[in-house]
């Protein structure tokens, strides 16, 4: 919650706010998220307008997760832009107009929904440990980034197995 009483409901008045807050639970997606309780650095400007308070700024936080190709750990940072208009709770608003209007309650605003939306939308759908991550071997699960020369013998088509045995028997006969 951010207190906006210092703005005094005077359109044009503004205030710069820089603070670090703990990250809420479930801030991210299944494979990449901001750890709960880790610091989220906010650099915001709150500005009083006729309808309420306009909040603009940035949020920075550390990310943890795993690569979707090789399941390796990802430690990264994210910076997102925030912008939201919080309307005064005593203004007459049409309840059918928009359920997602952000409202000030007793001159306090809740940044968590705006932060959650901005972070989740900025995260990659399929995070990678590096852009050219080769992933895992489909046969044995070895990490291909650690062993780029990893190979397996070509599998023999079972329909040709009998011919392979016949060829091997002929080679053995010619050696004797």
Secondary structure, DSSP 8 states (H G I E B T S, - for coil): -EE-GGGTT-TT-EEEEEEEEE--TTEEETTEEE-TT-EEEEEEEEEE-SSEEEEEEEEEEEEEEE-TTT--EEEEEEEEEEEEEEEETTS---TTT-TT-EEEBTTEE--HHHHHHHHHHHS-SS--SSTT---B-TTT--BTTT-TT--------GGGHHHHHHHHHHHHHHH-
